[in-house]
Amino acid sequence: MAAGRPLPETAEELRAVLLAAAAELGLAVVEADLRVTDLLEGAPAPEPAAPPPDRPAPATDDPVAAAVLRVPGVAAVTDALGPPVHQAGGAVRVEFAVAAEHPPAEVARAAHAAAAAAAPEGAAVTVLVTEVR
């Protein structure tokens, strides 16, 4: 996407890229809704460096994390947004990495089933794939 192009044209190109990425992940996405809220005058600041490869894995002593880790294709639980298992207000969110050789959508469905079985009864369970390794 080149600077100086009309914004609607650039937005449409981004929508196409998002839909293609969703299809590649096996996600059934019908529409990508995109809204521009701000424009930058200059180049964005550089992204922070990747964590060192010897970074310790997040703690996995939670029973929901343990259930998700037993799902074929789950490479590890992750802590991109906070603890690997976040429980609040009757909801449980689990974030994890998928092994590259497994279809992320299938692994996510199986991880959701495992998390729901291990979560407190009646909890709304959300799983989030944060990495493909």
DSSP file with accessible surface (Angstrom, degrees, kcal/mol):
  #  RESIDUE AA STRUCTURE BP1 BP2  ACC     N-H-->O    O-->H-N    N-H-->O    O-->H-N    TCO  KAPPA ALPHA  PHI   PSI    X-CA   Y-CA   Z-CA
    1    1 A M              0   0  115      0, 0.0     2,-0.3     0, 0.0     9,-0.0   0.000 360.0 360.0 360.0 118.7    0.0    0.0    0.0
    2    2 A A    >   -     0   0   59      1,-0.1     3,-1.1     2,-0.0     8,-0.1  -0.628 360.0-111.7 -94.8 146.8    1.6    3.2   -1.2
    3    3 A A  T 3  S+     0   0  106     -2,-0.3    -1,-0.1     1,-0.2     0, 0.0  -0.366 100.2  37.1 -68.4 150.6    1.4    6.6    0.4
    4    4 A G  T 3  S+     0   0   87      1,-0.3    -1,-0.2    -2,-0.1     3,-0.1   0.394  85.1 125.6  89.0  -6.1   -0.5    9.2   -1.5
    5    5 A R  S <  S-     0   0   68     -3,-1.1    -1,-0.3     1,-0.1     5,-0.0  -0.527  75.8 -85.3 -80.7 155.2   -3.1    6.8   -2.8
    6    6 A P     >  -     0   0   79      0, 0.0     4,-2.1     0, 0.0     3,-0.2  -0.338  36.6-127.5 -60.3 138.6   -6.8    7.5   -2.3
    7    7 A L  H  > S+     0   0   77      1,-0.2     4,-3.0     2,-0.2     5,-0.3   0.894 106.1  54.0 -58.8 -43.9   -7.9    6.3    1.2
    8    8 A P  H  > S+     0   0  100      0, 0.0     4,-2.2     0, 0.0    -1,-0.2   0.911 109.5  49.3 -60.2 -36.9  -10.9    4.3   -0.1
    9    9 A E  H  > S+     0   0  101     -3,-0.2     4,-2.0     2,-0.2    -2,-0.2   0.928 113.2  46.2 -66.2 -43.4   -8.6    2.4   -2.5
   10   10 A T  H  X S+     0   0   29     -4,-2.1     4,-2.3     1,-0.2    -1,-0.2   0.919 111.9  51.4 -65.8 -41.0   -6.1    1.6    0.2
   11   11 A A  H  X S+     0   0   13     -4,-3.0     4,-2.5     1,-0.2    -1,-0.2   0.909 109.0  50.7 -63.6 -41.4   -8.9    0.6    2.6
   12   12 A E  H  X S+     0   0  112     -4,-2.2     4,-2.1    -5,-0.3    -1,-0.2   0.908 109.3  51.1 -64.5 -38.7  -10.3   -1.8    0.0
   13   13 A E  H  X S+     0   0   71     -4,-2.0     4,-2.1     2,-0.2    -2,-0.2   0.923 109.9  50.0 -64.1 -40.8   -6.9   -3.3   -0.6
   14   14 A L  H  X S+     0   0   56     -4,-2.3     4,-2.7     1,-0.2    -2,-0.2   0.913 108.1  53.3 -64.3 -41.2   -6.5   -3.9    3.2
   15   15 A R  H  X S+     0   0   63     -4,-2.5     4,-2.6     1,-0.2     5,-0.2   0.929 108.5  50.2 -57.7 -44.4  -10.0   -5.5    3.3
   16   16 A A  H  X S+     0   0   54     -4,-2.1     4,-2.3     1,-0.2    -1,-0.2   0.912 110.6  49.1 -62.2 -40.4   -8.9   -7.9    0.6
   17   17 A V  H  X S+     0   0   77     -4,-2.1     4,-2.4     2,-0.2    -2,-0.2   0.927 111.7  49.1 -65.7 -42.6   -5.7   -8.8    2.5
   18   18 A L  H  X S+     0   0   84     -4,-2.7     4,-2.3     1,-0.2    -2,-0.2   0.919 112.0  48.1 -63.8 -43.5   -7.7   -9.4    5.7
   19   19 A L  H  X S+     0   0   60     -4,-2.6     4,-2.3     2,-0.2    -1,-0.2   0.905 111.6  50.2 -65.1 -39.2  -10.2  -11.6    3.9
   20   20 A A  H  X S+     0   0   59     -4,-2.3     4,-2.3    -5,-0.2    -2,-0.2   0.917 110.6  49.6 -65.4 -40.2   -7.4  -13.6    2.2
   21   21 A A  H  X S+     0   0   46     -4,-2.4     4,-1.7     2,-0.2    -2,-0.2   0.914 110.4  50.5 -65.9 -39.8   -5.6  -14.1    5.6
   22   22 A A  H  <>S+     0   0   12     -4,-2.3     5,-2.8     1,-0.2     4,-0.4   0.926 110.6  49.0 -63.1 -43.4   -8.9  -15.3    7.2
   23   23 A A  H ><5S+     0   0   68     -4,-2.3     3,-1.4     1,-0.2    -1,-0.2   0.911 108.3  54.2 -62.6 -40.5   -9.5  -17.8    4.4
   24   24 A E  H 3<5S+     0   0  172     -4,-2.3    -1,-0.2     1,-0.3    -2,-0.2   0.848 108.0  50.2 -62.8 -32.6   -5.9  -19.1    4.7
   25   25 A L  T 3<5S-     0   0   72     -4,-1.7    80,-0.9    -5,-0.2    -1,-0.3   0.484 120.7-110.7 -82.7  -3.8   -6.5  -19.7    8.4
   26   26 A G  T < 5 +     0   0   50     -3,-1.4     2,-0.4    -4,-0.4    -3,-0.2   0.686  68.8 146.0  83.1  18.4   -9.7  -21.6    7.6
   27   27 A L      < -     0   0   86     -5,-2.8     2,-1.2    -6,-0.2    -1,-0.3  -0.726  50.4-133.1 -91.7 136.0  -12.0  -18.9    9.0
   28   28 A A        +     0   0  108     -2,-0.4     2,-0.5    -5,-0.0    -5,-0.1  -0.729  39.4 166.5 -88.0  92.9  -15.3  -18.4    7.4
   29   29 A V        -     0   0   68     -2,-1.2     3,-0.1   -10,-0.2    -6,-0.1  -0.941  19.8-179.0-113.5 129.1  -15.4  -14.6    7.1
   30   30 A V        +     0   0  140     -2,-0.5     2,-0.3     1,-0.3    -1,-0.1   0.799  68.7  13.9 -94.8 -34.8  -18.0  -12.9    4.9
   31   31 A E        -     0   0  150      2,-0.0     2,-0.6   -12,-0.0    -1,-0.3  -0.996  55.4-147.8-146.9 144.3  -17.0   -9.2    5.4
   32   32 A A        -     0   0   14     -2,-0.3     2,-0.5    -3,-0.1   -13,-0.1  -0.957  19.7-156.3-113.9 110.4  -14.1   -7.2    6.8
   33   33 A D        -     0   0  144     -2,-0.6     2,-0.4   -18,-0.0    -2,-0.0  -0.768  15.6-176.7 -88.7 125.1  -15.4   -3.9    8.3
   34   34 A L        -     0   0   43     -2,-0.5     2,-0.4     2,-0.0    -2,-0.0  -0.984  10.3-178.0-130.1 132.1  -12.7   -1.3    8.3
   35   35 A R        -     0   0  203     -2,-0.4     2,-0.5   -24,-0.0    -2,-0.0  -0.994  20.2-141.0-131.5 127.1  -13.0    2.2    9.8
   36   36 A V        +     0   0   67     -2,-0.4     3,-0.1     1,-0.1    -2,-0.0  -0.758  25.3 169.3 -86.9 124.5  -10.1    4.8    9.6
   37   37 A T        +     0   0  113     -2,-0.5     2,-0.3     1,-0.4    -1,-0.1   0.570  63.3   7.7-111.6 -14.2   -9.9    6.8   12.9
   38   38 A D        -     0   0  126      2,-0.0     2,-0.4     0, 0.0    -1,-0.4  -0.976  58.4-143.1-163.7 150.4   -6.7    8.6   12.5
   39   39 A L        -     0   0  108     -2,-0.3     2,-0.3    -3,-0.1    -3,-0.0  -0.975  19.8-134.7-120.1 137.3   -4.0    9.2    9.9
   40   40 A L        -     0   0  122     -2,-0.4    -2,-0.0     1,-0.1     3,-0.0  -0.688   2.5-154.3 -90.2 141.7   -0.3    9.5   10.7
   41   41 A E  S    S+     0   0  194     -2,-0.3     2,-0.2     2,-0.1    -1,-0.1   0.853  78.2  20.5 -79.6 -37.4    1.8   12.3    9.3
   42   42 A G  S    S-     0   0   53      1,-0.1    -2,-0.1     0, 0.0     0, 0.0  -0.540 103.4 -60.4-121.8-172.7    5.1   10.4    9.5
   43   43 A A        -     0   0   97     -2,-0.2    -1,-0.1     1,-0.1    -2,-0.1  -0.418  60.3-106.8 -69.3 144.6    6.4    6.8    9.7
   44   44 A P        -     0   0  100      0, 0.0    -1,-0.1     0, 0.0     3,-0.1  -0.301  42.2 -90.1 -68.6 158.6    5.2    4.9   12.8
   45   45 A A        -     0   0   86      1,-0.1     0, 0.0    -2,-0.0     0, 0.0  -0.330  55.3 -90.6 -63.8 149.1    7.7    4.2   15.6
   46   46 A P        -     0   0  125      0, 0.0    -1,-0.1     0, 0.0     3,-0.1  -0.285  45.9-105.5 -62.3 148.5    9.6    0.9   15.2
   47   47 A E        -     0   0  179      1,-0.1     3,-0.1    -3,-0.1     0, 0.0  -0.407  42.5 -95.3 -71.4 150.9    8.0   -2.1   16.8
   48   48 A P        -     0   0  121      0, 0.0    -1,-0.1     0, 0.0     0, 0.0  -0.285  49.9 -91.8 -64.3 154.5    9.6   -3.5   19.9
   49   49 A A        -     0   0   96      1,-0.1     0, 0.0    -3,-0.1     0, 0.0  -0.266  47.0 -96.9 -65.4 151.4   12.1   -6.3   19.6
   50   50 A A        -     0   0   88      1,-0.1    -1,-0.1    -3,-0.1     0, 0.0  -0.338  48.6 -94.5 -64.8 150.5   10.9   -9.8   19.8
   51   51 A P        -     0   0   76      0, 0.0    -1,-0.1     0, 0.0     4,-0.0  -0.302  52.5 -88.0 -64.3 153.0   11.3  -11.5   23.2
   52   52 A P    >   -     0   0   79      0, 0.0     3,-1.7     0, 0.0     0, 0.0  -0.279  34.1-119.3 -61.4 149.1   14.4  -13.5   23.6
   53   53 A P  T 3  S+     0   0  142      0, 0.0    -3,-0.0     0, 0.0     0, 0.0   0.750 111.4  59.4 -64.5 -20.7   14.1  -17.2   22.5
   54   54 A D  T 3  S+     0   0  133      2,-0.0     3,-0.1     3,-0.0     0, 0.0   0.259  73.3 137.3 -93.2  16.3   14.9  -18.4   26.0
   55   55 A R    <   -     0   0  117     -3,-1.7     0, 0.0     1,-0.1     0, 0.0  -0.380  61.3-110.7 -60.9 133.2   11.9  -16.6   27.5
   56   56 A P        -     0   0  107      0, 0.0    -1,-0.1     0, 0.0     3,-0.1  -0.318  31.4-107.6 -68.2 148.7   10.2  -18.9   30.0
   57   57 A A        -     0   0   80      1,-0.1     3,-0.1    -3,-0.1    21,-0.1  -0.418  43.1 -94.8 -69.9 149.8    6.7  -20.3   29.1
   58   58 A P        -     0   0   20      0, 0.0    19,-0.2     0, 0.0    -1,-0.1  -0.255  53.7 -82.7 -62.1 156.1    3.8  -18.8   31.0
   59   59 A A        -     0   0   74      1,-0.1     3,-0.1    -3,-0.1     6,-0.0  -0.289  40.3-171.5 -60.5 141.7    2.6  -20.7   34.1
   60   60 A T        +     0   0   62      1,-0.1    -1,-0.1    -3,-0.1     6,-0.1  -0.030  48.4 114.7-127.6  30.8    0.3  -23.6   33.3
   61   61 A D        +     0   0  149      4,-0.1    -1,-0.1     5,-0.1    -2,-0.0   0.558  49.9 104.3 -82.2  -3.0   -0.9  -24.7   36.7
   62   62 A D  S  > S-     0   0   42      1,-0.1     4,-2.6    -3,-0.1     5,-0.2  -0.573  74.8-134.0 -75.9 136.5   -4.5  -23.6   35.9
   63   63 A P  H  > S+     0   0   90      0, 0.0     4,-2.1     0, 0.0    -1,-0.1   0.842 106.5  53.5 -62.8 -30.5   -6.8  -26.6   35.1
   64   64 A V  H  > S+     0   0    2      2,-0.2     4,-2.3     1,-0.2     5,-0.2   0.934 109.9  47.3 -69.0 -42.7   -8.2  -24.8   32.0
   65   65 A A  H  > S+     0   0    1      1,-0.2     4,-2.7     2,-0.2    -1,-0.2   0.928 110.7  52.3 -61.9 -43.0   -4.7  -24.2   30.7
   66   66 A A  H  X S+     0   0   31     -4,-2.6     4,-1.0     1,-0.2    -1,-0.2   0.907 109.3  49.6 -61.2 -39.9   -3.8  -27.9   31.3
   67   67 A A  H >< S+     0   0    8     -4,-2.1     3,-0.6     1,-0.2     4,-0.3   0.924 112.0  47.4 -65.1 -42.6   -6.9  -29.0   29.4
   68   68 A V  H >< S+     0   0    0     -4,-2.3     3,-1.7     1,-0.2    -2,-0.2   0.903 106.1  58.5 -66.4 -38.8   -6.0  -26.8   26.4
   69   69 A L  H 3< S+     0   0   59     -4,-2.7    -1,-0.2     1,-0.3    -2,-0.2   0.754  98.9  60.1 -64.4 -21.7   -2.4  -28.0   26.4
   70   70 A R  T << S+     0   0  181     -4,-1.0    -1,-0.3    -3,-0.6    -2,-0.2   0.591  81.2 104.9 -80.9  -8.4   -3.6  -31.6   25.9
   71   71 A V  S X  S-     0   0   14     -3,-1.7     3,-2.1    -4,-0.3     2,-0.1  -0.560  83.2-111.6 -75.4 127.5   -5.3  -30.7   22.7
   72   72 A P  T 3  S+     0   0  105      0, 0.0     3,-0.1     0, 0.0    38,-0.1  -0.385 103.9  28.0 -58.1 131.2   -3.4  -31.9   19.6
   73   73 A G  T 3  S+     0   0    9      1,-0.3    26,-3.1    -4,-0.1     2,-0.6   0.196  85.0 121.0 100.1 -14.4   -2.0  -28.9   17.8
   74   74 A V  E <   -A   98   0A  18     -3,-2.1    -1,-0.3    24,-0.2    24,-0.3  -0.743  39.1-174.7 -82.1 118.9   -1.7  -26.6   20.8
   75   75 A A  E     -     0   0A  45     22,-2.5     2,-0.3    -2,-0.6    23,-0.2   0.832  59.7 -38.0 -83.1 -35.5    2.0  -25.7   21.0
   76   76 A A  E     -A   97   0A  15     21,-1.0    21,-3.1    -8,-0.0    -1,-0.3  -0.949  58.9 -95.8-176.2 159.6    1.8  -23.7   24.2
   77   77 A V  E     -A   96   0A   2     -2,-0.3    19,-0.3    19,-0.3     2,-0.3  -0.637  45.4-154.0 -82.5 155.1   -0.3  -21.3   26.2
   78   78 A T        -     0   0    6     17,-1.9    17,-0.3    -2,-0.2     3,-0.1  -0.806  22.0-149.5-127.8 169.3    0.7  -17.7   25.7
   79   79 A D        +     0   0   51     -2,-0.3     3,-0.3     1,-0.1    17,-0.0  -0.182  48.8 131.0-133.5  43.3    0.5  -14.4   27.6
   80   80 A A  S    S+     0   0   72      1,-0.2    -1,-0.1     4,-0.1    16,-0.0   0.851  88.0  25.6 -65.9 -34.3    0.3  -11.8   24.9
   81   81 A L  S    S-     0   0  110      1,-0.3    -1,-0.2     2,-0.1    -2,-0.1   0.306 133.4 -64.9-112.1   5.8   -2.7  -10.1   26.5
   82   82 A G  S    S+     0   0   28     -3,-0.3    -1,-0.3     4,-0.0     4,-0.1  -0.972  98.9   2.6 142.2-154.2   -2.1  -11.1   30.1
   83   83 A P  S    S-     0   0   71      0, 0.0    -2,-0.1     0, 0.0    12,-0.1  -0.282  73.4-113.9 -63.0 151.7   -2.2  -14.4   31.9
   84   84 A P  S    S+     0   0   15      0, 0.0    11,-2.1     0, 0.0     2,-0.5   0.853 109.5  37.2 -55.7 -36.3   -2.8  -17.4   29.6
   85   85 A V  E    S-B   94   0A  18      9,-0.2     2,-0.5    -8,-0.1     9,-0.2  -0.978  75.3-173.8-119.5 118.3   -6.1  -18.0   31.4
   86   86 A H  E     -B   93   0A  79      7,-2.9     7,-2.7    -2,-0.5     2,-0.5  -0.960   1.7-174.3-114.4 122.3   -8.1  -14.9   32.4
   87   87 A Q  E     +B   92   0A  89     -2,-0.5     2,-0.3     5,-0.2     5,-0.2  -0.978  18.0 143.2-119.7 127.7  -11.2  -15.4   34.4
   88   88 A A  E >   -B   91   0A  54      3,-2.2     3,-1.6    -2,-0.5    -2,-0.0  -0.925  63.7  -3.0-160.9 135.7  -13.5  -12.5   35.3
   89   89 A G  T 3  S-     0   0   91     -2,-0.3     3,-0.1     1,-0.3    -2,-0.0   0.826 128.1 -48.7  55.9  39.5  -17.3  -12.0   35.6
   90   90 A G  T 3  S+     0   0   57      1,-0.3    34,-2.5    33,-0.1     2,-0.4   0.637 116.7 109.4  77.6  12.7  -18.3  -15.5   34.6
   91   91 A A  E <   -Bc  88 124A  42     -3,-1.6    -3,-2.2    32,-0.2     2,-0.4  -0.931  49.3-161.3-122.8 148.0  -16.1  -15.5   31.5
   92   92 A V  E     -Bc  87 125A   2     32,-3.0    34,-2.7    -2,-0.4     2,-0.4  -0.997   3.6-169.7-128.4 129.2  -12.9  -17.4   30.8
   93   93 A R  E     -Bc  86 126A  61     -7,-2.7    -7,-2.9    -2,-0.4     2,-0.4  -0.986   3.8-172.4-118.9 130.0  -10.4  -16.4   28.1
   94   94 A V  E     -Bc  85 127A   0     32,-2.4    34,-2.6    -2,-0.4     2,-0.4  -0.980   3.7-164.2-120.8 129.9   -7.5  -18.7   27.1
   95   95 A E  E     + c   0 128A   0    -11,-2.1   -17,-1.9    -2,-0.4     2,-0.3  -0.925  19.7 155.3-115.8 143.0   -4.8  -17.7   24.7
   96   96 A F  E     -Ac  77 129A   0     32,-2.2    34,-2.3    -2,-0.4    35,-0.9  -0.967  38.3-109.3-156.8 167.1   -2.4  -20.1   23.1
   97   97 A A  E     -Ac  76 131A   0    -21,-3.1   -22,-2.5    -2,-0.3   -21,-1.0  -0.824  27.1-141.5-103.7 145.1   -0.1  -20.9   20.1
   98   98 A V  E     -Ac  74 132A   0     33,-2.5    35,-2.9    -2,-0.3   -24,-0.2  -0.876  23.7-111.6-106.7 138.1   -0.9  -23.4   17.4
   99   99 A A    >   -     0   0   14    -26,-3.1     3,-2.2    -2,-0.4    32,-0.0  -0.476  29.3-123.2 -65.9 136.4    1.7  -25.7   15.9
  100  100 A A  T 3  S+     0   0   62     33,-3.6    -1,-0.1     1,-0.3    -2,-0.0   0.768 107.0  59.4 -57.5 -28.9    2.3  -24.7   12.3
  101  101 A E  T 3  S+     0   0  149     32,-0.3    -1,-0.3     2,-0.1    -2,-0.1   0.477  95.3  77.2 -83.1   1.5    1.4  -28.1   10.9
  102  102 A H  S <  S-     0   0   65     -3,-2.2    -4,-0.0   -29,-0.2     3,-0.0  -0.878  91.1-106.9-111.6 144.4   -2.1  -28.0   12.3
  103  103 A P     >  -     0   0   61      0, 0.0     4,-2.3     0, 0.0     3,-0.3  -0.533  27.0-144.7 -68.9 119.0   -5.1  -26.1   10.9
  104  104 A P  H  > S+     0   0   24      0, 0.0     4,-2.8     0, 0.0     5,-0.2   0.865  95.5  53.5 -55.5 -39.9   -5.7  -23.2   13.4
  105  105 A A  H  > S+     0   0    7    -80,-0.9     4,-2.2     1,-0.2     5,-0.2   0.926 111.0  46.0 -65.0 -40.8   -9.5  -23.2   13.1
  106  106 A E  H  > S+     0   0  117     -3,-0.3     4,-2.3     2,-0.2    -1,-0.2   0.917 114.2  48.0 -66.5 -43.2   -9.7  -26.9   13.9
  107  107 A V  H  X S+     0   0    6     -4,-2.3     4,-3.0     1,-0.2     5,-0.2   0.921 110.4  52.6 -63.7 -41.1   -7.3  -26.6   16.8
  108  108 A A  H  X S+     0   0   22     -4,-2.8     4,-2.4    -5,-0.2    -2,-0.2   0.908 109.1  49.2 -62.2 -41.6   -9.2  -23.5   18.1
  109  109 A R  H  X S+     0   0  160     -4,-2.2     4,-2.1     2,-0.2    -1,-0.2   0.937 114.3  44.9 -63.3 -44.3  -12.5  -25.5   18.0
  110  110 A A  H  X S+     0   0   45     -4,-2.3     4,-2.3     1,-0.2    -2,-0.2   0.905 113.1  50.9 -66.6 -38.7  -11.0  -28.4   19.9
  111  111 A A  H  X S+     0   0    0     -4,-3.0     4,-2.9     2,-0.2     5,-0.2   0.894 108.4  52.7 -65.7 -37.7   -9.3  -26.1   22.4
  112  112 A H  H  X S+     0   0   78     -4,-2.4     4,-2.8    -5,-0.2     5,-0.2   0.935 109.4  48.5 -63.1 -44.7  -12.6  -24.3   23.0
  113  113 A A  H  X S+     0   0   62     -4,-2.1     4,-2.0     1,-0.2    -2,-0.2   0.922 113.9  46.6 -61.8 -43.5  -14.3  -27.6   23.8
  114  114 A A  H  X S+     0   0   23     -4,-2.3     4,-1.5     2,-0.2    -2,-0.2   0.918 113.9  47.7 -65.6 -42.2  -11.5  -28.6   26.2
  115  115 A A  H  X S+     0   0    0     -4,-2.9     4,-1.9     1,-0.2    -2,-0.2   0.916 110.6  51.6 -65.3 -41.9  -11.5  -25.2   27.9
  116  116 A A  H  < S+     0   0   47     -4,-2.8    -1,-0.2     1,-0.2    -2,-0.2   0.891 109.0  51.1 -63.2 -36.7  -15.3  -25.3   28.3
  117  117 A A  H  < S+     0   0   90     -4,-2.0    -1,-0.2    -5,-0.2    -2,-0.2   0.832 117.1  39.6 -69.2 -30.7  -15.2  -28.7   29.9
  118  118 A A  H  < S+     0   0   37     -4,-1.5    -2,-0.2    -3,-0.1    -1,-0.2   0.642  99.6  91.1 -93.6 -16.1  -12.5  -27.6   32.4
  119  119 A A  S  < S-     0   0   12     -4,-1.9     3,-0.1     1,-0.2     6,-0.1  -0.304  94.3 -78.4 -76.9 162.3  -14.0  -24.1   33.1
  120  120 A P    >   -     0   0   70      0, 0.0     3,-2.1     0, 0.0    -1,-0.2  -0.294  65.5 -85.4 -56.6 145.3  -16.5  -23.4   35.9
  121  121 A E  T 3  S+     0   0  202      1,-0.3     3,-0.1    -3,-0.1    -4,-0.1  -0.246 114.0  15.1 -57.4 133.2  -20.0  -24.5   34.9
  122  122 A G  T 3  S+     0   0   81      1,-0.3    -1,-0.3    -6,-0.1     2,-0.1   0.405  89.0 144.4  84.6  -2.0  -21.8  -21.8   33.0
  123  123 A A    <   -     0   0   22     -3,-2.1     2,-0.6    -7,-0.2    -1,-0.3  -0.437  54.3-123.3 -71.3 140.8  -18.7  -19.8   32.2
  124  124 A A  E     -c   91   0A  63    -34,-2.5   -32,-3.0    -2,-0.1     2,-0.5  -0.765  33.9-153.4 -80.7 120.1  -18.6  -18.1   28.8
  125  125 A V  E     -c   92   0A  19     -2,-0.6     2,-0.4   -34,-0.2   -32,-0.2  -0.858  17.6-179.7-106.9 132.1  -15.4  -19.4   27.2
  126  126 A T  E     -c   93   0A  83    -34,-2.7   -32,-2.4    -2,-0.5     2,-0.4  -0.990   9.0-160.7-125.1 135.0  -13.3  -17.6   24.6
  127  127 A V  E     -c   94   0A  29     -2,-0.4     2,-0.4   -34,-0.2   -32,-0.2  -0.915   5.0-164.1-114.5 146.7  -10.1  -19.0   23.0
  128  128 A L  E     -c   95   0A  62    -34,-2.6   -32,-2.2    -2,-0.4     2,-0.7  -0.975  12.5-149.4-135.0 117.4   -7.6  -16.8   21.3
  129  129 A V  E     +c   96   0A  50     -2,-0.4   -32,-0.2   -34,-0.2     3,-0.1  -0.785  23.3 169.2 -84.2 116.5   -4.9  -18.0   19.0
  130  130 A T  E     +     0   0A  45    -34,-2.3     2,-0.3    -2,-0.7   -33,-0.2   0.528  60.0  21.1-105.5  -9.3   -2.0  -15.5   19.4
  131  131 A E  E     -c   97   0A  80    -35,-0.9   -33,-2.5     2,-0.0     2,-0.5  -0.993  52.6-149.6-155.5 151.0    0.7  -17.3   17.6
  132  132 A V  E      c   98   0A  79     -2,-0.3   -33,-0.2   -35,-0.2   -35,-0.0  -0.997 360.0 360.0-120.6 122.0    1.4  -20.0   15.0
  133  133 A R              0   0  133    -35,-2.9   -33,-3.6    -2,-0.5   -32,-0.3  -0.852 360.0 360.0-110.1 360.0    4.7  -21.8   15.7
